[in-house]
């Protein structure tokens, strides 16, 4: 089992499943060292079994893994139905596309944007979000359900459910009202006022990057399936907690903070911006440690992201003062330093004003 887990780590999830010809787990995952693994694929690799050799589903495999003498933990994530509000957002995308599914399906930036948006815990708590919760592939399938539910569609209809059909009918009967509803739902997910949430990427050439807001919580959800070392996992958790404290601190002054995602022209590369302060137009890269390597990495990231996002300020946020040497490094690149002085309180060191 441990050898199979090590190979999973080495290859990555997609390559491991492809090599051993297993599908993604639906609800049951093996948890080991704070990471998730597709349970049936791991057992199959460990025992030399193919997918066709299993007589039961993920649940039967999970039951075997839960034997006390094995020492593994099994995590269960329920299959979560699409809520009406989620379908309204997906329907708004399809309607804006002439009632067609986005051309690039799960690789389309609009599908990626909606997938990121739905990572917020508004409809379902984060601990119920499995690794594939509202993934671009699942959002792409839902847009297909919506497109084929349109009364003018002449192809084979998918089985999207009665609620999907109902939302499509509402959009056709009351389009302005339903578009406004989609704007309100989007605003709730981002924690913005509706007027702010209506801002979307404007017209751009096909090769231009797309930049859009995402909930800060999405950072925590997506980092669930990363492959860091134990010390890096700790830093990721601290980073997420730090970001949440900073957002609450700014909200006390009535200021809004969001995350952002940049989809590069290749459409296979996404850059994730930890925080964007809307009131200061400040792009912020957060780190869970104030160590030299973390500061230097953050410096490179924030300069990279700043090429794609309109901003007035760049900053690196840290859980403590990183020392005068690292502050001088940041300021020399015209990057501010934000650091926490006590839990929930922050200080800033600003670069000198340009002459």
N, C-alpha and C positions, 0 to 999 in steps of 0.2 A: 504493500500500500504506500509506504513512504517513498519507494522508488518511483511509483506512478505519479505521486504528488510532485516529486522533484522534476520529473520529465515535463509535467504540466507547466511548472514554473519556468522551465528552460525554454519550452516551445511557445508558451502563451496559449490562451484558451482556444482561439480559432484554429491554430495549427494542430493542436493536440486532438481536438475533436475530428478534424479532417483526416488526420493520420489514422486514427482508430475507427473512423466511420461511425461515430456516435452523434446523435442530435443533442441540442442543448437541453439541459434539465428544465422541467416546467416549474416545479415547486420545491423539490427536495435537493438540498446541497450539503455537501460535506464541508464542515468548517474546521480548519486546522491552522494554528498560529494566526488567528484573526483574518484568515482569507477564506474565500469560498471556492469550491470545486464542484463540477458536475458529478454527482454521486455515481450514476451508472457507468459513466465513462471511466472514472477512476477504478472502480471495481473490475470492470471489464479488462482494462489494461493490466491490473495487478494479477488477475487470474487467467489471463490469456483467452478471454471470452469475447466473442463478437456481439454486436447488438442483437442479432437474431437468436442468440443462445439464451437470452433472458426471457423467462415466461411471465414475469410480472413487470409492472411499471416502476417509476422512481420510488414509489412508496414502499414496495417490497424490498428493494435494495436498501433504502434508508433504514428499514426495520432491522436488517442484518447488521448495519453499521453501528446501530445504537447499542449493541451488546456491550455490557460494562467492561469486559476484559479487553476490548479493542482500544478504548480510550479516545474515541472520536466523538465529535459533536455533530449532530444533524440539524440543519436549519430548515424550517418550513416557511415558504412564502406563498400565501394563497393567490390563486388567479383572481385578479381584481377586475370586476366589470367596469366598462367605461361609463362614467357618469354623464349626465346630460350636459353639464358645463364643459366637460372635456370634448364631447362630440360637437358642441356649438363652436368651439375653437377650430376643430378640424374641418367642420363644414364651412367656416368662413374662409379657410385656405382654398378649399375646392371650389367654392362659389366664385372667389376672386380669380380663379384659374379657368373660368368658363365652364364650370361643372365637370372639369376633367381632373383626373389624378395627376399630381405634379410629374413632369416628364421623367425626371431622374429617380423617382420613387424614393427609397430610403437615403439616396445620396443627394437629393434636392435640398438646398439650403433652407427652404420653408419647412420641410419635414424635420430637418435637424433642429431648427429653431423651436418648433412646437414640442419636439421630444425633450429638449432642454427645459422648456417652460414648465412642462408637466411633472418635472422632478420635484417641484415645490410640494410641501406637505399639506396643501390646502384640502385636498380631497381624501387622501390616504396618508397616515403617518409614515415617516421615513423608515421605521423598522419593519414595515410591510412591503417596502420597495425591494423586490428581488433584483438581481443583476441585469435582467432584461426588461424591467418595468418601463413601459412606454418608450421602448427603444425606437430608434429611427425605423427599424423594420416593422415594428408593431404599429407605429403611427402611419407608415406607408400603407399598411394593409387596411387601416381604418379609412384612409382617404379613398382607397379603392371601393370599400363598402359604400361610402357616401356617393361616389361618382356613379356606381351601378344602381343606386337607389333612385336616381333621378328618373322621372317618368318618361323622358325622351331617350333614355339609354336603351339600345337595341341589342346589346350583347348578352352574355351569360351573367346573371346577377349573382353577387356573392351573398353570403349569409351574415349580414351585418346586424341583424336583430331589429325588433320593432321600434326600439327607442331611436335608432339611427334613422329609420324611415320617417318617424315622427318629426325629428329635427329638420330633415330635408324638407318636409311639407311646410314646416313653420317658416323656413327661409324663403320658400317659393311664395308663400302667402303674405309674409310681412318682412321683406328683405331689409328695409331700413331699421326696423325695430330689432331684428336679429343681429345685424351688424353692430348695432349699439350694445347689445347684450354681450357680444364677443369682446368688445372693447372693455366693458366693465369686468368681465371675468379675467381678462389679461391683466388689468390693473390690480385686481386682488392678488393674483399670483406673484406679481412683481412687487407688491406693496406700494404702488404708486397711485397718484390721482389718475382718474381716467384720461384726462387731457394729456398727461405725460405718456401714458401707455399707447396712445395712438401713433406715436412716432415709429416708423418702420424704415428699413433701408430704401433709399430712393433709387431712381433709375441708374443703372450702371452697366458698363460694358460687360460682356460675358466673362472676360478674364479678370474682372475686378473682385477683390475680396468682399465678402458680406460680413457685416458687423451687427450684432443685435444683443439686446439685454436679456439676461437670464436671472432667475432667482439666486440669491446668495446660497440658499440651501442646496441648490443643485450641485455645488462644489462637493459637498459632503457625500451626496448620493453617488456621484460618478466616481469618486476616489475609492469607493468600496471595492472595486475589482482591480485596483492597481497592484503592482508587484514589488513594492519596496522592501528593503531590509527592515528588521525589527525597529531599529532606531529611527528610520525614516517614517515608519507607520506611526510612531509616537509623535513625530514632528507634524505629520498630516493632521492627526487629531487635534493637536495644540493649535495648529494653524486655523482649522475650522472654528474652534472655540474663540480664538482671538478675533477672527473676522466677525463673528456674531456679537461679541462684546463691543467692537468698534461701531458696528451698525447701530446698536442700541444707544451708544454714547452720542452718535451724530443725530439720532432721532430725537433725543432730548432737546436739541436746538432746532427741531423742525426740519432737519435736512434728510434727504433721501440718498441711499446708497444701494447700488445694484451690482450684479456681476455682468460680464459680457463674454460672448464667444465670437471668435473670428473664424470664418470658413474661408480658407484660401482657395485660389482658382482650381487647384487639383481636386478639390472636394473630398479628398481623403485625409486632409490635414486640418485639424481644428486647434486653435490656440484659445486657452481659457484665461480670461482676465479675472483675478480674484475679486476686486472691488473697483467700482467707478462711482466717485462722489459726484452726483448730478449738480449740486449747488456750486461746487468748486471747479467742476469740469476736470477732476483730478483722477488720473489712472493710478491705481495702487496695486502693488504686488506684495502679498503677505507671506511671511515665513514663520514657522513655529519655533525657530531658534535664531538667536542673534549671533551665532558663530560666523567666522570669517567666510567659510565656504558658502553658507546660506546667503549672506549679504551679497557676495560676488555673483552668485547665481541669480538672485533677485534683480540686481543691477542690469545684467544682460537681458533678462526677460522683459523688464519694464521698457528698456530701450527698443527691444524688438516689437513689442505690442504697440508702442507709441507711433510706429510707422504707419499703422493701419487705422488708428482711432483718433478722431479729432479730440484734442484736449488742450488745456491751458497749463496743467501742472502734472508732473510725474512724482511718485513717491514710493518708498519702500516702508512697509510696516512690520515692526518686530515686537516681540514680547518684553523686551527690556532694552536699555541703552546699549548699543553695540561697541562702545568705546570710541574715543575721539578719532582714532585712525580711520575706522570704517565710516564714520560720519563725514570726515573730510573727503574720503573717496566718493561718497554719494554726492556731496555738494559740488565737488569738482566737475561732475557730470551733469550738474543742474538738476539733481534729483533730491527731493526732500526726504527727511527721515522722520517717521512717525513711530513712537515707541510707547509702550504701556508703563505707567509709573506705579499703578496699583490696579487691581482687577476692576476694569470698567472705566479707568481714567487714562487719558493719553496726553502726551506732549509732542510738540513738533519742532524740528529744526529746519528752517527754510533756506534754500540757496540764496545767495546775495542777489539783489535786484540787478537786472542788466542796465548798464550805463548807456 
